[in-house]
Amino acid sequence: MAETTVVTPLASTHAPLAGPGAPGLRRSPAAQLADAFAAATAATAADAARAVAVREVPFLPQLGLRAVAGSAGAAALESALGVSLPSGHGNTTSGAEFTVLWIGPDEFLAVGTAGADASSSDRGPSEAARLSAALGEVGARTPGAVVDLSANRTTFELTGPSARAVLEKGVSFDLHPRHFAVGQAIATVLDHVPVLVWKTGEDAYRILPRASFADHVGRWLIDAMREFAVRELTAPGAR
């Protein structure tokens, strides 16, 4: 008689995914660099005049918007956002929940504020649906478009007196305050990587690379900060 072998499937050792999109499993594109960012920041902290800090600001809602300025679609999006669309290159407009960056004549990026629950919830899809609904129903839709781009880019924040000097090592755009004011944002290239650079304060910048370039850009920033690290000097003859 032929021997029959019965194989019993092993029980899964993985817990079921919890909630929409399994928010408990979210991992930011540069999570692996958190300790390196903290170390690079601490290395410059002793010299306040030259200090620079870097961190990732993950999971910000980001919505790609398309609408012709002055059109009914633009008006519908502005009403839903609670803020007007910026009018030209480098400009941004800010409301309670979103800052809108000018990308092109009919293209914008709405970047949401960082909520306390950002690591466990994803506002992007719901906000995109809300704004899209403002354009009307299918068949009677006002020309325009809304796309959730929250997973497309991450955000790095660079702050401190040496923040501009760090960026100037890899950005060819003129970042001098007389040319690049607080509140402005531009699409440019950092070390051959397309990024958005947004000046949020006198010594504060946000850099938005695509998620697939996050590790490269994050490590580039750490390396560019080394010049400003404070090193202990050893007295002559000391061991």
Secondary structure, 3 states (H helix, E strand, C coil): CCCCCCCCCCCCCCCCCCCCCCHHHCCCCCHHHHHHHHHHHHHHCCCCCCCCEEEECCCCCEEEEECCCCCHHHHHHHHHHCCCCCCCCCCEEECCCEEEEEEECCEEEEEECCCCCCCCCCCHHHHHHHHHHHCCCCCCCCCCEEEECCCCECCEEEECCCHHHHHHCCECCCCCCCCCCCCCEEEEEECCEEEEEEEEECCEEEEEEEHHHHHHHHHHHHHHHHHHCCCCCCCCCCC
